[in-house]
Every structure is written in C-alpha cells, then in structure tokens.
Amino acid sequence: MIQPLATSFLGLTLLMALSSTAHAALSVGTKKSWLESLKSCTTQCRPLALDMLSRYQQATPEAMLHISKSASTTLLYFHSYSLNPRHKTDDISFLENELLAGDINIFAPVLTAHEERSTKEAFLKVTPKNWILDAELALHLASALGQRVVIKGMSLGGLLTTHLARKYPEKISKIIFVSPAFMITNRLNQSTCFGQTALVHSLAKSFASNLDHEYLDKYLNGACALAKTMQLVLNEVPLKLPTSYGEPTDSDHYMARLDQVKALARSVEIPSMIFYSASDEALDTRSLDIFAKNLPRTHGSIRYTRVNHMDTLKNFDMPSENSSAHGIMHDYIRN
C-alpha cells in the first residue's frame, strides 16, 4: 500500500530510500505491458495505476511518490541525465515544498540505468527507446491519478517532456521546462560516440564536487544514448539541409538543428514556463534561447545569466530579491 511521504526532509529521504537490496528493476516487457493496459483502460483506471505505482516503488526505491486521495493535480517530475530523485539537488527541496504546501500527488520516476545500484554495463546497454518508454509510462500513470498533470522536466527530462507534449497533449495541463537538453554545447563533434563521450567527460569535471566520482564514471557510458535521444526527439520534425551548393557543411547542420528546435517549440501547444541559463556550460545556449522564444503558450521565461547547468534552479539573477524559482513554479503549478 502506498504511504504518504513524511513531512520532514529526513522522513522524506528515508521513505525514498527504501532498502535498495533485493529489488529487481522492472523489465522492458513489464513496462510495455503496463503502458498498453493504461492506454486501453477506460473506466476504473485509478485503482489500476495505484497498484502499478505500488509495485513500481518497490522495484525502484529511488523514485519519489506521494498519493493523496483527494488531490486533483499530479506533479510529474523527470530528472536530468546523471541524476535521479534521490540525489541531493535543489529539486528535492522543491518537491518537498510542494508536498508540504497542500493537496497534490507527486511522482518522480527513475529513468532506466539511473538507479543507484545500476552498473556501467547498464549505461552501455540503455537506448533512447528505454527512456521514452519510461516517460510515456510515467505520464499514463500520472494521468490515471487525477484530473490535471503538471510536468516538470530538467535537462534530459525536459527533452522527454517535449516528446510527451507532442504525442499526448490531451494528458498534460501545464509544463515547466528547466534547461531542456536539445543540443549539447557545440565544442566537439557530436555526431560520433567518441566526441559525445569526450564532451560529457569534460563537463563531468565541473559536476564532480556535487556527485560521487564512481557514479560519474558510471554514467559516462551512456553518453551515446544521450546524444541519440536528442537526435530522436529533434527528428520528430524534419531536418532541412541545403542541397543547392554541394555537401552541407558543419554550419549548415548546426543551423538546421536550430530550425528543428524552433519547430519543436512551436509545436508545444500546452501552457509552459521555462527556466534556463545564458551561461550553461553543458547545453547549446542559442538553442535554449530559440526554444524559449518560440513556445506559443509560454507563461514566463526566466533566463539566468551567471549559473551553470546544474545550478539553474538556485536563486541567482531573479527578477526581484523577493522572488524565487521555487515560488514562481509553485504559483504556476497551483493556479
């Protein structure tokens, strides 16, 4: 039976961190079966979802889950690449604050291979299809819980949220994008696994103070899957390369990718907010600007100027000293 999360941070952490031993991760087959059952469900879908979520939490103790009998809103949170809901990022306090603020369901699933017990081999085997399946299943579980689903997606989570917004717009009420990962910073050749892995390795140095070194070494093995997921979501709109003047150049490819980001943004017909940084050392900042400017139903765009990718949610460069990212998000979710 699903138990409410405790109100203290310690209680929250303990309930998230149910013993990770003797837990078998859900198989791809199980996830696909659950997704098809939810898609075909027309009545009494909430009990079905509650049963699945109970089993999900047992299999994936790093997930965060709180269910309220009377809540009409479910906050669905997708974490970034290299993290999961158990890591002590700013998002833990955000989710805890939302829990304390009132009647709401909260579900923060764990993307494949991001479990604490996962291995280097798990990251080497992960594919974009795994993460997209994770995201689609999570959305259908959240949708079965109540009338409104608000999604917050950070980095890779924001990329996956864009896919969901295009495929299942009827299931989502609002979106909060946080530094969505459409294009990684253009410092190395992104078309090869070697280039992608080398870039992620260099970026990892700036994260090392925040993350366990062993975990960093582990997640570097999924860099190719990260790059391929970016390509897969971007390619949901056509890639238009010039053909009149011979073979397209690297600059042509770059500009074509930016055009895809613009088209993706314009296709998101769900009310949205976006938080990102002009100093993001991990993502292509031009792509973030373009996405923010082209969201057709944006309810706010907050562009930080002096924070890095992992610190986007900290209260730097806010519009006023009385504002906070958490407060702005809270008001947006609740209203």
Summary of the structure (lengths in Angstrom):
residues: 335
radius of gyration: 19.2
end to end distance: 30.2
largest distance: 63.7
contacts: 1096
relative contact order: 0.12
helix: 48%
strand: 12%
